[in-house]
């Protein structure tokens, strides 16, 4: 057995030593003997000065598109209904006390598809007014960006509190806007996010109340029975699940979440 391992290792080392010589004999990439004329493609990367302005513009557009794609997750989280939904569903799990059930992947996936459902009118407006005309070369890229931004701004304005918007306007030292069109988008987005967080925490507080009362009742009963060493969570968890199922909790939570966006 030891001799066979040494023979295999020696053969493997000889093969590695033959690879550079084979590559040099074939030019590093190209025809391979015994493969019926099969050739390997070669890849080259070069940097050269562009003398044509159109080439520079094309490169800049590609860079801008890659930047937008890299920011897509942040746009989805910060400029849509995703923030409120995922926070409320996380509060539901913690209020039930089920630890990791439902798992994080399920909560994020449900939040994602609920966000698609809530944002469907906004996506349709963006597609009809910005994406399709731009793809058909009826409008320029800058016009498409402005048209795509308008429905998102309208949605964020409908969910943003005036107090939060005033806070970021004062922090930005911007002049007092006369209307919504004068509010910069970089001011609107953080105001929208903290408004969503506040709304989500308010809903989470309302979700915690019935389960908190149930925990207190179970703890009082256990103390009256002298069962000090038994954790109340062990007894209250089945009753929480039973209560949540009997009232059809998922329908109530999801329905209230969707209706909260008006």
C-alpha positions in Angstrom: 0.0 0.0 0.0 2.8 2.4 0.9 4.6 1.6 -2.4 1.5 2.3 -4.4 1.0 5.7 -2.7 4.6 6.6 -3.5 4.2 5.6 -7.1 1.0 7.7 -7.4 2.7 10.7 -5.8 5.7 10.4 -8.2 3.4 10.2 -11.2 1.4 13.2 -10.1 4.6 15.3 -9.6 5.8 14.3 -13.1 2.5 15.4 -14.5 2.7 18.8 -12.9 6.2 19.2 -14.2 5.1 18.4 -17.7 2.3 21.0 -17.8 4.5 24.1 -18.3 6.4 22.3 -21.1 3.2 21.3 -22.7 1.8 24.9 -22.5 5.0 26.3 -24.0 4.9 23.7 -26.8 1.3 24.7 -27.7 1.8 28.5 -27.3 0.0 28.8 -24.0 -3.4 28.4 -25.5 -4.6 27.2 -28.9 -4.5 23.8 -30.6 -4.4 20.7 -28.3 -3.0 17.5 -29.9 -5.6 14.7 -30.2 -8.6 16.9 -29.9 -9.7 17.1 -33.6 -8.7 20.7 -34.0 -10.3 21.9 -30.8 -8.8 25.2 -29.7 -9.0 27.1 -26.4 -10.1 30.8 -26.5 -7.6 33.3 -25.3 -8.5 36.3 -23.1 -6.7 39.6 -23.2 -7.2 42.7 -21.1 -5.9 46.0 -22.3 -6.1 49.7 -21.3 -5.9 52.3 -24.0 -6.7 56.0 -24.4 -10.1 56.6 -26.0 -10.0 59.4 -28.5 -13.8 59.2 -29.2 -16.2 60.9 -26.8 -18.8 58.3 -27.5 -16.6 55.5 -26.2 -16.1 57.4 -23.0 -19.8 58.0 -22.6 -20.5 54.3 -23.1 -18.0 53.3 -20.5 -19.4 55.8 -18.0 -22.9 54.4 -18.6 -21.8 50.9 -18.0 -20.2 52.0 -14.7 -23.4 53.8 -13.7 -25.5 50.7 -14.4 -23.1 48.5 -12.4 -23.4 51.0 -9.5 -27.1 51.0 -9.6 -27.2 47.2 -9.6 -24.8 47.1 -6.6 -27.2 49.4 -4.8 -30.3 47.5 -5.7 -30.6 45.7 -2.3 -30.3 49.0 -0.4 -32.9 50.5 -2.7 -35.2 47.6 -2.1 -34.8 47.8 1.7 -34.8 51.5 2.2 -37.2 52.8 -0.4 -40.0 50.3 -0.2 -42.4 48.7 2.3 -39.8 46.0 3.1 -38.5 47.7 6.3 -41.9 47.8 8.1 -42.9 44.3 7.0 -39.7 42.5 8.1 -39.5 44.3 11.4 -43.1 43.5 12.3 -42.8 39.9 11.3 -39.6 39.7 13.5 -41.6 41.1 16.4 -44.3 38.5 15.9 -41.7 35.7 16.3 -40.2 37.3 19.4 -43.6 37.9 20.9 -44.5 34.2 20.5 -41.1 33.2 22.0 -40.5 30.5 19.4 -36.8 31.4 19.1 -35.9 30.6 15.4 -39.3 29.6 14.2 -40.2 30.8 11.6 -36.6 30.9 10.4 -34.9 34.1 9.1 -35.0 32.9 5.5 -38.8 32.4 5.7 -39.4 35.8 7.3 -37.2 37.6 4.8 -38.8 35.7 1.8 -42.3 36.5 3.0 -41.4 40.1 3.6 -39.9 40.3 0.1 -43.1 39.0 -1.7 -45.4 41.1 0.5 -43.3 44.1 -0.5 -43.7 43.2 -4.2 -47.5 43.0 -3.5 -47.7 46.3 -1.8 -45.4 48.0 -4.3 -47.1 46.6 -7.4 -48.9 49.8 -8.3 -45.6 51.7 -8.0 -43.7 49.2 -10.1 -46.4 49.3 -12.8 -46.2 53.1 -13.0 -42.4 52.9 -13.2 -42.5 50.3 -16.0 -45.2 52.1 -18.0 -43.7 55.6 -17.7 -40.0 55.0 -17.5 -38.7 51.5 -18.4 -40.8 50.7 -21.5 -40.3 54.1 -23.2 -36.6 54.0 -22.5 -36.3 50.4 -23.8 -38.1 51.6 -27.0 -35.7 54.5 -27.3 -38.5 57.1 -27.0 -36.9 58.9 -24.0 -33.4 59.5 -22.8 -31.7 58.0 -19.8 -32.0 61.1 -17.7 -35.8 61.4 -18.4 -36.3 57.8 -17.6 -34.5 58.3 -14.3 -36.8 61.2 -13.4 -39.9 59.3 -14.4 -38.8 56.3 -12.3 -38.1 58.4 -9.3 -41.5 60.1 -9.2 -43.6 57.1 -8.2 -41.1 56.1 -5.5 -41.1 59.6 -4.1 -44.9 59.6 -4.1 -45.0 56.4 -2.2 -42.4 57.5 0.4 -44.2 60.9 0.9 -47.4 59.0 1.6 -45.7 57.0 4.4 -43.4 59.7 5.9 -44.3 61.8 8.9 -44.0 65.6 8.6 -42.0 65.7 11.8 -39.4 63.3 10.5 -39.1 65.2 7.3 -38.7 68.5 9.1 -35.9 66.9 11.2 -33.8 66.0 8.2 -34.5 69.2 6.4 -33.2 71.1 9.4 -30.2 68.9 9.7 -29.4 69.3 6.0 -29.5 73.1 6.3 -31.7 73.2 3.2 -34.0 76.1 2.5 -37.6 75.5 3.5 -39.3 73.8 0.5 -42.4 75.3 -1.0 -43.8 71.9 -2.1 -42.9 68.3 -2.3 -40.9 68.7 -5.6 -38.5 70.9 -3.7 -37.6 68.2 -1.2 -34.3 66.5 -2.2 -34.5 62.7 -2.4 -31.4 62.3 -0.1 -33.5 64.1 2.6 -36.7 62.1 1.9 -35.1 58.6 2.1 -33.8 58.8 5.8 -37.0 60.5 6.9 -39.0 57.7 5.3 -36.9 55.0 6.9 -37.3 56.3 10.5 -41.0 56.8 9.9 -41.2 53.2 8.8 -39.3 52.1 11.9 -41.5 54.1 14.2 -44.7 52.6 12.6 -43.2 49.1 12.8 -42.4 49.5 16.5 -45.9 50.8 17.2 -47.4 47.7 15.6 -44.9 45.5 17.4 -46.0 46.9 20.8 -49.6 46.1 20.0 -48.6 42.6 19.1 -46.7 42.1 22.3 -49.5 43.1 24.7 -51.8 40.0 24.5 -48.8 37.6 24.8 -47.4 39.7 27.7 -50.7 39.3 29.5 -50.7 35.6 28.9 -47.1 35.4 30.3 -48.1 37.3 33.4 -51.1 35.0 34.0 -49.1 31.9 33.7 -46.3 33.3 36.0 -48.9 34.2 38.6 -50.5 30.7 38.5 -47.2 29.0 38.8 -46.2 31.2 41.8 -49.6 30.5 43.5 -49.0 26.7 43.0 -45.5 27.1 44.5 -43.8 26.0 41.3 -41.0 28.6 41.5 -38.4 26.5 39.7 -40.5 25.9 36.5 -39.8 28.6 33.9 -43.1 30.3 32.9 -42.1 30.4 29.2 -42.2 26.6 29.1 -45.9 26.6 30.1 -46.9 29.8 28.3 -45.5 28.9 24.9 -48.1 26.2 24.0 -50.9 28.5 25.0 -49.4 31.3 22.9 -49.3 29.1 19.9 -52.8 27.9 20.5 -54.1 31.5 20.9 -52.3 32.6 17.7 -53.7 29.7 15.7 -57.3 30.1 17.1 -57.5 33.8 16.1 -55.8 33.1 12.7 -52.9 35.3 13.7 -51.0 35.2 10.4 -54.1 36.5 8.5 -54.6 39.3 11.0 -50.9 40.3 11.0 -50.4 40.2 7.3 -53.8 41.8 6.5 -53.1 44.6 9.0 -49.6 45.2 7.6 -50.9 45.5 4.0 -53.8 47.8 5.0 -51.4 50.0 7.0 -49.9 51.2 3.7 -53.3 52.5 2.6 
